[in-house]
């Protein structure tokens, strides 16, 4: 899971616009006018998104989630001349973690509390505005965020804080259907961007800190009917192999005998509250019909006595069959995690050399531990892990009541922030944060859908917090370059074929770097925290860079409500 905010019961109460409002099925309001063109995104377009310089069709650019845009007009030689083309202010002044989707010159942006806007991607003119009507209970971690929509055909898809999946008409914002994904009263919520593929919409669940049982589900894109569900906590076998070391070979300091004795007393149903949320969009390999995702922490976070065993598939990368949801393989980074070092940043599908110098298809993940893990895509074999991108101290020292100091801390490393890959350079770019913390454990029984940490992790007063944008060579695991920032980095990275890397900071700075060297080439002060991943697109031969500046609840960076779009003059 992500490091925690408080449990919140939230009703979105926002001023309506002066425009006429239409109540749709008693669940939402859509205001404004239709998009003045037909929106139709084919499966073929979605499959070829990595080569599409005109659009940005997935929250992470393509099914492989490389966040590498092929446009070259904005490049290392001219990026210093980048200027704002327009700014769009939303009605919601709260954290923004959205990745704008762009289809044929139309931009779709989400906000906290599940608003969606359709905009002209050249001028910023608003076409329509959808407001989801939240249910009476919303229970969620780390802010009322939404990380974007998925698009397929003439429809958009969004997960909501009250744990629904909704389908909207892309032209008008009209609500087409709404399906319940989980029960908010039990701690379920949705902040992730869904993935639309081959007539299905994939969505996981948040809520690992509330004692849920995590899952990835597939819904019919036309009807909203649930097609299959994969449980991230298996009913049998969740105790695993009683691993005593993490993926890098370090001692986890487990008392296996005590855990096995506890398992004998615990009974057989604690798997139902064992956590394992999925925070970010899965990657999809269309050739093998495989979906890849990472799974968050077990519940409760710090008090492991409630959950003896390895707690599969928490803190793991998992591969499943796209058509049926059937298990293919998994690799667990940290068994029986009591440090909230869950796997959060989305999986990227790319290529890397193995130890013999042979190129292999791989699935990679940037961990809260500060390592980038490189796996064989077909088998899950761990080919290598990178050198640590940030300081590690006292790794896997057990939490105590008085508090145990350990780095990197519960936020990472790499938090939910998506990485980007430049395939030609063989580099992965990761936004890291450094937050020294102490871990405090206390006995805690399941509280029934309420916040369930089993203790606390506390930032250490007086110790400096900072961030690091790191470039990791996928073939060697070595850091090629690093750029340190005054504040912890959270939000995500964009790379482009123009040789650039874009990243934002909580202090409002949005920056461009040379992908080869890490040299900063340009920066712009956006006025609020830039804690969302940027996107790029091209309209009428002109390339644009778009990013949301809304701050971040999780790290309490300055709030805003603006999408800023840049272009060359």
Secondary structure, 3 states (H helix, E strand, C coil): CCCCCCCCCCCCCCCCCCCCEEEECCCEEEEECCCCCCCCECHHHHHCHHHCCCCECCCCCCCCCCCEECCCCCCCCCHHHEEEEEEEECCCCCCCCCCCEEECCEEEEECCCCEEEEEECCCCCEEEEEEECCCCCCCCCCCCCCCCCEEEECEEEEECCCCEEEEEECCCCCEEEEEECCCHHHCCCCCCCCEEECCEEEEECCCHHHCCECEEEEEECCCCCEEEEEECCCCCCCCCCCCCECCCCCECCCCHHHHHHHHHHHCCCHHHHCECCCCCCCEEECCCCEEEEECCCECCCCCHHHCCCCCCCCCEEEEEECCCCCEEEEEECCCCCCCCCCCCCCCEEEEEECCCCCEEEEEEEECCCCCEEEEECCCCCEEEECCCCCCCECCCCCCECCCEEEECCCCCCCCCCCCEEECCCCEEEEEEEECCEEEEECCCCCCCCCCCCCEEEEECCCCCCEEEEEEEECCCCCEEEEEEECCCCCCCEEEECCCEEEEECCCCEEEEEECCCCCEEEEEECCCCCCCCCEEEEECCEEEEEEEECCECCCCECCCCEEEEEEEC
